[in-house]
Amino acid sequence: AQSVAQPEDQVNVAEGNPLTVKCTYSVSGNPYLFWYVQYPNRGLQFLLKYITGDNLVKGSYGFEAEFNKSQTSFHLKKPSALVSDSALYFCAVRRDSYSGAGSYQLTFGKGTKLSVIP
Amino acid sequence: ETGVTQSPTHLIKTRGQQVTLRCSSQSGHNTVSWYQQALGQGPQFIFQYYREEENGRGNFPPRFSGLQFPNYSSELNVNALELDDSALYLCASSLGQGLSGANVLTFGAGSRLTVL
């Protein structure tokens, strides 16, 4: 079984300050990790993914995430938050190897609501 | 290129009824998956279709069924609706053999189903 935990339901940050949205995961084998963002009445939009290689992954809109295998974490970060970053953020995990039907399902966390205060 | 489109955007049904939700994949994508997002929760995997066959299923009962058509569009059917089926249903498409864990999913805006 695989799972994702996003320990914070909500994160508030002032505009211009750095932001971090936390994510820890559990999966058999090596993980593929993803961050998606959801704006009101919109579907999920892909931000970035970790497959292998460099632990620091850069993505869209200035976001980056750091993969830490020992802590099984994949925290999302941005050096300077914008009001327009306010949205719902989802971390997701998938295993890297096939072991039967359903192996490639993407398992999401419950989401973290990010509010950037002007 | 067009993204993933879903219809209808909103619908209301009563318990026991049946519903069909539709999805058009992003151009060139050959794999479609469906997710259920209950209020305040993350999306939960329902199933995935590749080459018109279901090749993965989450923890959902058989009254949730689907189809994928030769043009890669898809339908999600839910029979005998229950109150707990009220949710946002998301369709996602991806490009690949359907068996690559690294594939990025492109999501539609969803169909919001309310069951009364």
HADDOCK unambig.tbl for C-alpha pairs under 7 A between the chains (distance, minus, plus):
assign (segid A and resid 32 and name CA) (segid B and resid 101 and name CA) 6.89 0.50 0.50
assign (segid A and resid 32 and name CA) (segid B and resid 102 and name CA) 6.47 0.50 0.50
assign (segid A and resid 41 and name CA) (segid B and resid 109 and name CA) 6.80 0.50 0.50
assign (segid A and resid 42 and name CA) (segid B and resid 109 and name CA) 4.63 0.50 0.50
assign (segid A and resid 43 and name CA) (segid B and resid 107 and name CA) 5.59 0.50 0.50
assign (segid A and resid 43 and name CA) (segid B and resid 108 and name CA) 5.18 0.50 0.50
assign (segid A and resid 43 and name CA) (segid B and resid 109 and name CA) 3.81 0.50 0.50
assign (segid A and resid 43 and name CA) (segid B and resid 110 and name CA) 6.13 0.50 0.50
assign (segid A and resid 44 and name CA) (segid B and resid 107 and name CA) 5.64 0.50 0.50
assign (segid A and resid 45 and name CA) (segid B and resid 107 and name CA) 6.89 0.50 0.50
assign (segid A and resid 51 and name CA) (segid B and resid 102 and name CA) 6.63 0.50 0.50
assign (segid A and resid 94 and name CA) (segid B and resid 101 and name CA) 6.40 0.50 0.50
assign (segid A and resid 95 and name CA) (segid B and resid 101 and name CA) 6.55 0.50 0.50
assign (segid A and resid 96 and name CA) (segid B and resid 101 and name CA) 5.41 0.50 0.50
assign (segid A and resid 101 and name CA) (segid B and resid 55 and name CA) 5.30 0.50 0.50
assign (segid A and resid 101 and name CA) (segid B and resid 56 and name CA) 4.40 0.50 0.50
assign (segid A and resid 102 and name CA) (segid B and resid 55 and name CA) 6.70 0.50 0.50
assign (segid A and resid 102 and name CA) (segid B and resid 56 and name CA) 3.71 0.50 0.50
assign (segid A and resid 102 and name CA) (segid B and resid 57 and name CA) 5.39 0.50 0.50
assign (segid A and resid 102 and name CA) (segid B and resid 58 and name CA) 6.84 0.50 0.50
assign (segid A and resid 104 and name CA) (segid B and resid 99 and name CA) 6.80 0.50 0.50
assign (segid A and resid 104 and name CA) (segid B and resid 101 and name CA) 5.48 0.50 0.50
assign (segid A and resid 105 and name CA) (segid B and resid 45 and name CA) 6.34 0.50 0.50
assign (segid A and resid 106 and name CA) (segid B and resid 45 and name CA) 6.83 0.50 0.50
assign (segid A and resid 107 and name CA) (segid B and resid 44 and name CA) 6.92 0.50 0.50
assign (segid A and resid 108 and name CA) (segid B and resid 42 and name CA) 5.59 0.50 0.50
assign (segid A and resid 108 and name CA) (segid B and resid 43 and name CA) 6.13 0.50 0.50
assign (segid A and resid 109 and name CA) (segid B and resid 42 and name CA) 5.55 0.50 0.50
assign (segid A and resid 110 and name CA) (segid B and resid 41 and name CA) 4.77 0.50 0.50
assign (segid A and resid 110 and name CA) (segid B and resid 42 and name CA) 4.23 0.50 0.50
assign (segid A and resid 111 and name CA) (segid B and resid 41 and name CA) 6.89 0.50 0.50
assign (segid A and resid 111 and name CA) (segid B and resid 42 and name CA) 5.91 0.50 0.50
